[in-house]
Structure formats: C-alpha cells, structure tokens
Amino acid sequence: MAHLGSRRGRALALPVGLALTASLGFLAPGAASAAELSDAPATVAFTGPKLSYVVNVEGGRWTAASVKKAIAAAGGEVVISYDQIGVIVVHSQNPEFAKTIRQVPGVESAGSTRTAPLSVQSDDSVDEGAQTLSPAEAKAAAAAATDGQDPLEPLQWDLPAIKADKAHEKTLGSSRVTVGIIDTGVDDTHPDLAPNFDAAASANCVSGKPDTTAGSWRPQPGESDHGTHVAGTIGAAKNGIGVTGVAPGVKLAGIKVSTPDGFFYTEAVVCGFVWAAEHGVDVTNNSYYTDPWMFACKNDEDQKALIEAVTRATRYAEKKGTVNVAAAGNSKFDLAAESILDNSSPNDTTPGDRVINPKECFDYPAMLPGVVTVSATGAKGLKASYSNYGMGVIDIAAPGGDRTEYQTPDAPAVNGRILSTTVNGGYNYKAGTSMASPHAAGVLALLKSTHPYASPAALKALLYAQADEHACTNPYDINSDGVVDAVCQDGADKRNGFYGAGIVDALAAVK
C-alpha cells in the first residue's frame, strides 16, 4: 500500500515537511436521483477478490435498466446507479466481470476502480508533513494584528498576495454562495469553520453512495486533516478567531471522498461531483488526483472507463451551475511534455515504471475539459519548487507556499507555507498545489457573490481576464544551485506554462 508521502492529497517528500495537495462527455436524460442497491442483486456467485467497478452506459434510463440485469447475471451487485449521467457503481467477485460487461449492448465502457480488493486496508499511519504553528508565532501575530484582522492573519502572506485583504474591505462574500470541498473530510466543529458550514450540502461519498449521517463528512481520528486545511483557506470566518479565508462570508460544504487510508477512488469522486451538482454547490475544490493511477490512460480499458465516469460527473456538475477547480499536482512535471515517467501507479498495490503520454493519459480531475487547473506559487510570486506546470494545461496560478528558504515571506509572516485550519480547533502550515487550488476556489466564490447569475463559463472567463499577468520566470533555478529546474513556455494569448492566465486577483473579483 502506498505511503501517504507519495502523492498530491498527501505529504510532499521534502525534508521540511511540505504537505500537499492536485474522453467523451455523456449526459443521460431522465432521472434526477440515483437508483439504489436493491435494483439489481447479483444472481451468480463468484469467489474472486471483491473489487469495485464503474459501468458507463449509453442512452437513457431504459438502457441502464437492461444493463443492470446483465450486471446481476455477471455476478455484479449494484451499489448505486447515477442514471442522470449513465454511471453505475458495482461490486463483484467475478474476475472476468469487466470483460464480460463490456460486451453487453448499451455499455460504453467499464473498469475496475482499484487494483486492491475492497477488504484490503493499509496499516500506514497518516502523516501530512505539516508544520506546527508555535505558541510564540501565534502570540507575535496577535500582537501585530491591526484593527479588522483576525489574530493569525499577519502570518497569512497569501491573502495580500492575491489582494484578498483589500477585497474584504468591500465584501466578505455572500452566504448564498456555497463552496464544496471534495476531499478527506471537513472538521466543521472548528471555531473558524462552524459559522460558515452547511451540513445540508455535506455528505460522505467514500463508498460511491452518499451518506448524510450527521458528521459523516468529518475526518475520523487518525485520518488526514487535508480537507479541513483546504476549507479554512477558502472560507474561514472573519470572526476574531484564528485565520481568515479568501471568501470568509460564503458557505462551506464538506464532501468526503477519501478512504481512511487516503485513497480517492473513482466511485467516490463521481458521487462527490453529482452530490455537489444536486445540492446547490456553486464551486468545488479538488486537491487530489483520482487513485490508483496518477495518470489514467485511454488506451487501457479499465482506466478509460474511470476517466469517462469522472468526466461525465464534472460535466454534469458544470451543467447544473458548478465551477470545478483542481490542483495541478506536486511532481514538478511538465504536463505538456511529450512523455512523463510515472513510477507511482498503481499506488494501492505495487507501482511500477511506465512512460505515459499526457495527451492520452490524464491526471484527473485536473486535466479534464472544463476544470480550472491551478499551479502553485510561493511567497515571492515564483512557481513553487514542486508545482506541476505546462503550456495549455495550467489555467491559472495561486499561492500554494514553498520551502521558506526558497521563497521567504515578508514580515510579520515567518513561514513560506500556507497557514490554515486543522482538526481539533488547531492551525498548521502546509504547502502544495492543494493549497493553491482553494485560493482560486475562494476567488471564484467572490466572483459568484458579485455576479450571482453568472454561468460557470462566465465566471471562469472573469477569473482569467482579471488575473494579474505574470510573465515567465526564466531561467528558473528555484534552489539557486546553478541548474535550471524547469522551463516556462510563453503562449500567444499572454498565457504561459507556469502561471496560465496569471495569479488570481480577489480584489478585482469584488469590484
């Protein structure tokens, strides 16, 4: 089982403990709610490892009904059927299930969402690699806070970096706007998050089927605080306590999609987007990639189905009025390169080396059509040392933090990472494109507050048009060792491979 230090959504493998985060469309007519387990019980017993699958069907609900019968005949049990997008989540112990069901009329694609059986769990401990906020730092920050600042706001160099402090003089954002944090769960008992939390728009989607039991969206003891940190960056309340979010007046919803071991599987991610689409969520933040493949490839029958399922879900959400934002990833990859060495997939069993073409293999949801892909910058405004990049892939940049020795913030801030909320009412520092994406989501929430009737396409256009242009920073030698670490490419439309359209601008969003 992969250790949590191996990927976005988990800790970055840096000595100072940087923590992370990062096909065809289909829209079936008909049902606006998901079908339940009892629709199609398995009719044939098999004894292989129990795996989870997504089955993507063509046509409408009648096609789905006939496919469900075939699923049962092939030894599959329907967990939930999202008829509104033609995606069925299935469990089966038939080793030939995917191969069999692909031959059924009406099935466009089908594949296993994991390589480890459902019963397998890791004993790995969760370690986000976060840096603790010291009592001395907190005391000094509170002493430096000016009127109108929350006590820890002087340590949040990221807010003035995107002019969020100035934006707050005009508005904190509208409580009619909701941002969904599709992540490891949100601790809504935190005093900086509780005032803005919307339990009615929150759920646990880990199984692929939403669980709305009270508190199900929270991380359990020992689970990652990643989603709680992300939530604070987006919308920690401006209430005289702790930190301030980019949009401290908007609502926050926790949509938990990560297993206790920290895996974000396709069925959970599909559930997360569909839940957001149908519960009034205006913006989703996605600081992860979908396991177990860092890049899922269309030339593989299983992986192709996973890309298709999530693509359908993101497009459905956007059609319902949701803007989807995602972290670009923390592997220093040029996502526009001709080839990339992926040596971490599949991360739920035994990874191996494979060379992939990023035009055919996608880090998803970040690289899906319509999703806002965000790279990370540090306290000096340069691309963060770990951030993925790529001309035509990166849409926009935002503060994600970096090693303090690489990009040192101006006083009174003392740490080059991003300070935000953690579980049990605390605060800590993390860095990653996971921390950049919520800054963009927060600015989109401010835009939605200013333009309540704007479509997702219009909001994205405003986000890009208002961004502060940031020219390529070549030569890029972030650690000053005399070696160029990455090359930024310019585009014809004033975009480039490091920063896309530029750095998000919160003040412009509220004017």
C-alpha positions in Angstrom: 0.0 0.0 0.0 1.4 3.4 -1.0 2.6 5.6 1.8 0.8 8.9 2.1 4.1 10.8 1.3 3.9 9.7 -2.3 1.3 12.0 -3.9 -1.0 15.0 -4.0 -3.5 14.9 -1.3 -0.7 13.6 0.9 2.6 14.8 2.1 5.3 16.1 -0.2 8.6 14.3 0.2 10.6 17.3 1.2 12.9 17.5 4.2 11.0 20.4 5.8 7.6 18.6 5.5 5.8 20.3 2.7 2.3 18.9 2.5 0.2 18.7 -0.4 -2.3 19.0 -2.1 -3.9 18.2 -7.3 -12.8 11.3 -23.0 -16.2 11.7 -24.2 -19.0 13.6 -22.4 -22.3 12.0 -21.6 -25.5 13.3 -20.2 -28.4 10.9 -20.0 -31.9 12.2 -20.0 -34.3 11.3 -17.3 -33.7 10.6 -13.7 -32.6 13.3 -11.3 -31.9 11.0 -8.4 -29.7 7.9 -8.1 -31.1 4.4 -8.1 -30.4 2.2 -5.1 -28.8 -1.1 -4.3 -32.0 -3.2 -4.4 -32.4 -2.6 -8.2 -30.2 -5.5 -9.2 -28.9 -8.0 -6.7 -26.3 -10.4 -8.0 -27.7 -13.6 -9.4 -24.4 -15.5 -9.8 -21.9 -16.1 -7.1 -18.1 -15.9 -7.7 -15.2 -16.3 -5.3 -12.6 -13.9 -6.6 -11.3 -10.8 -4.8 -14.1 -8.3 -4.3 -13.5 -5.2 -6.5 -15.4 -2.0 -7.3 -16.3 -1.1 -10.8 -17.8 1.7 -12.8 -20.0 0.8 -15.8 -20.7 3.7 -18.2 -23.9 3.2 -20.3 -25.2 4.8 -23.4 -28.7 6.3 -23.8 -31.2 6.9 -21.0 -32.7 5.1 -18.0 -34.1 2.2 -20.1 -30.6 1.3 -21.2 -29.4 1.5 -17.7 -32.2 -0.9 -16.6 -31.3 -3.5 -19.1 -27.6 -3.2 -18.2 -28.4 -3.7 -14.5 -29.9 -7.1 -15.4 -26.8 -8.0 -17.2 -24.7 -6.8 -14.3 -26.5 -9.2 -11.9 -26.1 -12.1 -14.4 -22.4 -11.4 -14.5 -22.1 -11.6 -10.7 -22.2 -7.9 -10.0 -24.1 -6.1 -7.3 -25.2 -2.5 -8.0 -24.1 -0.2 -5.2 -25.7 2.9 -6.8 -26.8 3.9 -10.3 -26.3 7.5 -11.3 -28.8 7.3 -14.1 -28.6 11.1 -14.7 -25.1 10.6 -16.1 -25.2 6.9 -17.0 -22.7 5.7 -14.5 -23.3 2.6 -12.4 -21.2 1.6 -9.4 -20.8 -2.1 -9.0 -19.1 -4.6 -6.6 -18.2 -8.0 -8.0 -16.1 -11.0 -7.1 -16.1 -12.2 -10.8 -12.5 -11.8 -12.1 -14.0 -11.5 -15.6 -16.7 -9.0 -14.7 -15.3 -6.0 -16.6 -14.5 -8.0 -19.7 -18.0 -9.7 -19.6 -20.0 -6.5 -19.1 -18.2 -4.6 -21.8 -19.8 -6.9 -24.3 -23.3 -6.0 -23.2 -25.3 -3.8 -25.6 -25.6 -0.3 -24.2 -22.3 -0.4 -22.2 -19.8 2.2 -23.5 -17.0 1.3 -21.1 -16.4 -0.5 -17.8 -13.4 -0.9 -15.5 -12.2 -1.6 -12.0 -11.7 1.5 -9.9 -8.8 -0.1 -7.9 -6.2 -2.9 -8.0 -6.6 -3.8 -4.3 -9.6 -5.8 -3.1 -12.2 -3.8 -1.2 -11.4 -5.7 2.0 -7.7 -4.6 2.0 -6.8 -1.8 4.2 -3.4 -0.2 4.9 -1.7 0.0 8.3 0.2 3.1 7.2 -0.1 6.0 9.6 -1.3 9.3 8.2 1.3 12.0 8.2 0.6 15.1 6.3 4.0 16.5 6.9 2.5 19.7 8.3 4.5 22.3 10.3 3.0 23.2 13.6 2.2 26.8 14.5 4.2 27.6 17.5 2.7 29.5 20.5 5.4 32.1 20.1 4.4 32.7 16.5 0.7 32.9 17.4 1.4 35.4 20.2 3.6 37.6 17.9 1.0 37.5 15.2 -1.8 38.5 17.5 0.3 41.4 18.7 0.9 42.6 15.2 -2.7 42.3 14.0 -4.3 45.5 13.1 -7.9 46.5 13.6 -10.1 44.3 11.5 -7.6 41.5 11.2 -8.1 38.1 12.8 -5.3 37.2 15.3 -3.3 35.0 12.9 -3.9 36.9 9.8 -0.5 38.7 9.9 1.0 35.2 9.2 -1.1 34.8 6.1 1.1 36.3 3.5 -1.1 34.6 0.9 -4.0 36.9 1.4 -2.2 40.2 0.4 -0.5 38.2 -2.4 -3.9 38.0 -4.1 -5.3 41.2 -2.6 -7.8 39.3 -0.6 -7.2 41.7 2.4 -8.3 44.6 0.2 -11.3 42.7 -1.2 -12.5 42.1 2.4 -12.8 45.8 2.8 -15.6 45.7 0.2 -17.2 42.4 0.9 -16.6 39.0 2.6 -18.6 37.2 0.0 -22.3 36.1 0.0 -23.8 33.5 2.3 -25.9 32.5 -0.7 -22.7 31.1 -2.3 -21.5 27.6 -1.4 -18.1 26.0 -2.0 -17.9 22.2 -1.8 -14.6 20.8 -0.5 -14.3 17.4 -2.2 -11.5 16.0 -0.1 -10.6 14.0 3.0 -13.5 15.5 5.1 -14.0 18.7 6.9 -14.0 19.2 10.7 -17.0 21.5 10.9 -16.6 21.8 14.7 -13.6 24.1 14.2 -14.5 27.5 15.5 -13.2 29.2 12.3 -15.3 26.8 10.1 -18.5 26.2 12.1 -20.1 29.7 11.4 -20.0 29.1 7.6 -20.6 25.3 7.4 -23.6 24.0 5.5 -24.4 20.5 6.8 -27.3 20.1 4.4 -24.9 20.4 1.4 -22.4 17.9 3.0 -22.0 14.2 2.7 -19.7 11.2 2.9 -19.2 9.8 -0.6 -16.4 7.3 0.1 -18.4 4.2 -0.8 -19.7 5.8 -4.0 -23.1 6.3 -2.5 -23.8 9.4 -0.4 -24.1 9.0 3.4 -25.8 12.0 5.0 -25.5 10.8 8.6 -24.7 13.8 10.8 -20.9 14.2 11.0 -20.2 11.6 8.3 -18.3 14.3 6.4 -15.7 14.8 9.1 -12.3 13.1 9.2 -12.2 10.4 11.9 -9.4 10.3 14.5 -6.1 9.4 12.7 -7.4 10.5 9.3 -6.0 13.3 7.3 -6.7 17.0 8.1 -6.2 17.9 4.5 -9.8 18.8 3.7 -10.0 20.9 6.9 -7.0 22.9 5.9 -8.4 23.5 2.4 -11.7 24.6 3.9 -10.0 27.2 6.1 -8.2 28.7 3.1 -11.4 29.1 1.2 -13.8 30.3 3.8 -12.5 30.5 7.4 -14.8 33.1 9.1 -13.6 36.6 9.8 -14.7 36.3 13.4 -11.9 37.5 15.6 -10.6 33.9 15.9 -7.5 32.4 14.2 -7.2 32.8 10.4 -9.3 34.4 7.6 -10.3 32.7 4.4 -10.2 34.1 0.9 -14.0 34.3 1.0 -14.9 34.4 4.7 -18.6 35.1 4.1 -19.5 32.2 1.9 -20.9 28.8 2.9 -18.7 25.7 3.1 -19.8 22.1 2.4 -17.7 19.0 3.2 -17.9 16.2 0.7 -15.7 13.4 1.9 -14.3 11.1 -0.8 -11.1 9.8 0.7 -10.9 6.4 2.4 -9.3 6.1 5.9 -6.1 5.2 4.1 -6.2 8.3 2.0 -7.3 6.9 -1.4 -9.6 8.9 -3.7 -11.3 6.2 -5.8 -13.4 6.9 -8.9 -16.8 5.9 -7.5 -16.3 8.3 -4.6 -15.2 11.2 -6.8 -18.2 10.6 -9.2 -20.5 10.7 -6.1 -18.9 13.9 -4.9 -19.5 15.8 -8.2 -23.0 14.5 -8.6 -23.8 15.4 -4.9 -22.4 18.9 -5.5 -24.4 19.3 -8.7 -27.7 18.5 -7.0 -27.2 20.3 -3.7 -26.6 23.9 -4.8 -22.8 23.9 -4.7 -21.5 26.8 -6.8 -17.8 25.9 -6.7 -16.0 22.6 -6.0 -12.4 22.4 -4.9 -10.5 19.2 -5.8 -7.0 19.0 -4.3 -6.2 15.4 -5.2 -5.8 13.0 -8.1 -8.1 10.0 -8.5 -6.4 6.8 -7.4 -4.8 4.4 -8.0 -3.4 5.9 -11.2 -1.5 9.2 -11.1 -2.3 9.3 -14.9 -5.2 7.2 -16.2 -4.7 6.2 -19.9 -7.4 6.0 -22.6 -5.6 3.0 -24.2 -6.3 0.9 -21.2 -9.9 -0.5 -20.9 -10.1 -0.1 -17.2 -8.5 3.3 -17.0 -10.5 4.6 -19.9 -13.7 3.8 -18.0 -12.5 5.7 -14.9 -11.7 8.9 -17.0 -15.1 8.6 -18.7 -17.1 8.3 -15.4 -15.4 11.3 -13.8 -15.7 13.4 -17.0 -19.4 12.7 -17.1 -19.7 13.8 -13.4 -17.8 17.0 -13.8 -19.7 18.0 -16.9 -23.0 17.3 -15.2 -21.9 19.5 -12.3 -21.0 22.3 -14.6 -24.3 22.0 -16.5 -26.0 22.4 -13.1 -24.1 25.6 -12.4 -21.0 24.4 -10.6 -17.4 25.6 -11.4 -14.9 22.8 -10.7 -11.4 23.8 -9.6 -8.5 21.3 -9.2 -4.8 21.3 -8.1 -2.3 20.7 -10.8 -0.1 18.3 -8.8 3.2 18.3 -6.9 5.6 16.2 -9.0 7.4 19.0 -10.9 6.0 17.5 -14.1 5.7 19.4 -17.4 2.1 18.3 -18.2 2.6 19.5 -21.8 5.7 17.3 -22.4 5.7 14.6 -25.0 6.2 11.9 -22.3 6.3 11.6 -18.5 7.7 8.8 -16.3 5.0 7.7 -13.9 6.6 5.4 -11.3 3.9 5.6 -8.6 1.0 3.8 -10.2 -1.0 1.8 -9.2 -0.5 3.2 -5.7 -2.9 0.8 -3.9 -0.9 -2.4 -4.7 2.6 -2.5 -6.4 3.6 0.5 -8.5 5.9 0.2 -11.5 7.7 2.4 -14.0 5.7 3.4 -17.1 6.2 6.2 -19.6 2.9 7.9 -20.4 1.8 10.5 -23.0 0.0 13.3 -21.1 -2.2 13.9 -24.2 -3.6 10.4 -23.8 -3.2 9.8 -20.1 -4.7 12.3 -17.6 -4.2 13.4 -14.1 -7.9 13.7 -13.3 -10.0 15.7 -12.5 -7.3 18.4 -13.0 -6.7 17.6 -16.7 -10.4 17.1 -17.7 -12.1 19.6 -20.0 -13.8 22.5 -18.3 -12.0 22.0 -15.0 -9.9 25.0 -13.7 -6.3 23.7 -13.3 -4.3 25.6 -10.7 -0.5 25.7 -10.3 1.2 26.9 -7.1 3.3 30.0 -6.3 5.4 30.8 -3.3 5.8 33.9 -1.2 8.0 35.6 -3.8 5.4 35.0 -6.5 7.5 32.4 -8.3 6.3 28.9 -9.4 6.6 26.7 -6.3 9.5 24.3 -6.5 7.2 21.2 -6.5 4.4 22.5 -8.7 3.4 20.8 -12.0 3.2 23.1 -14.9 2.6 23.0 -18.7 1.6 25.3 -21.5 -2.1 24.8 -22.4 -2.7 22.8 -19.2 -2.3 25.3 -16.4 -5.2 27.8 -16.4 -4.2 30.0 -13.5 -1.8 30.3 -10.6 -2.4 30.9 -6.8 -0.4 30.9 -3.6 0.4 27.3 -2.5 3.5 28.0 -0.5 7.0 26.7 -0.8 10.1 26.0 1.4 10.8 29.1 3.4 14.4 29.1 2.3 13.3 29.2 -1.3 10.7 31.9 -1.1 10.8 33.8 2.2 7.7 35.9 3.0 7.9 39.5 4.2 7.5 40.1 7.9 5.5 39.7 10.0 4.9 36.3 8.2 7.6 33.8 9.1 6.8 30.7 7.1 6.7 30.2 3.4 3.9 27.7 3.6 0.1 28.4 3.9 -1.4 28.7 7.4 -4.9 27.4 7.8 -7.2 25.3 10.0 -6.6 21.8 11.2 -8.6 19.3 13.2 -9.5 19.7 16.9 -9.6 23.5 16.6 -6.0 24.0 15.6 -3.9 25.6 12.9 -0.9 24.5 10.9 1.2 25.2 7.8 1.1 23.1 4.6 2.3 23.7 1.1 1.3 22.2 -2.3 -0.9 22.8 -5.2 -3.6 21.5 -2.8 -3.2 24.9 -1.1 -3.2 26.8 -4.3 -6.4 25.4 -5.7 -8.6 26.7 -2.7 -7.3 30.2 -3.2 -8.7 30.0 -6.8 -11.9 28.5 -5.5 -12.2 31.3 -2.9 -11.8 33.9 -5.6 -14.4 32.2 -7.8 -16.7 32.3 -4.7 -16.2 36.1 -4.5 -16.9 36.3 -8.2 -20.1 34.4 -7.8 -21.0 36.7 -4.9 -20.5 39.7 -7.1 -22.2 38.1 -10.2 -24.9 35.8 -8.7 -26.4 35.0 -12.0 -23.2 34.3 -13.9 -22.8 30.9 -15.6 -19.8 28.7 -14.8 -18.3 29.7 -18.2 -18.7 33.4 -17.5 -17.2 33.0 -14.0 -14.2 31.2 -15.5 -13.8 33.9 -18.1 -13.8 36.6 -15.5 -11.3 34.7 -13.3 -8.9 34.5 -16.2 -9.5 38.0 -17.5 -9.0 39.6 -14.1 -5.9 37.6 -13.2 -2.7 39.5 -12.6 -0.5 38.7 -15.6 2.7 37.0 -14.6 5.5 36.7 -17.2 7.6 33.6 -17.5 10.4 33.5 -14.9 13.3 32.1 -17.0 15.9 31.0 -16.1 14.1 29.2 -13.3 16.6 28.0 -10.7 14.5 27.9 -7.5 17.1 26.4 -5.2 20.0 28.6 -6.6 22.3 25.6 -7.3 23.1 26.8 -10.8 20.9 24.2 -12.5 17.7 25.2 -14.4 14.8 23.3 -12.7 12.1 23.9 -15.3 11.5 26.0 -18.4 8.4 28.2 -18.8 6.9 28.4 -22.2 5.1 31.5 -23.5 1.8 31.3 -25.3 0.3 33.6 -28.0 -2.6 34.7 -25.7 -0.4 36.1 -22.9 -0.7 32.8 -21.1 2.3 30.7 -20.2 3.2 27.3 -18.8 4.0 28.3 -15.3 1.2 30.7 -14.4 -1.5 30.3 -17.1 -3.5 33.5 -17.3 -1.7 34.8 -14.2 -2.2 34.9 -10.5 -5.8 35.1 -9.1 -7.0 38.5 -8.0 -9.5 38.7 -5.2 -9.9 42.5 -5.3 -10.8 42.5 -9.0 -13.4 39.8 -8.3 -15.4 42.1 -5.9 -15.3 45.3 -8.0 
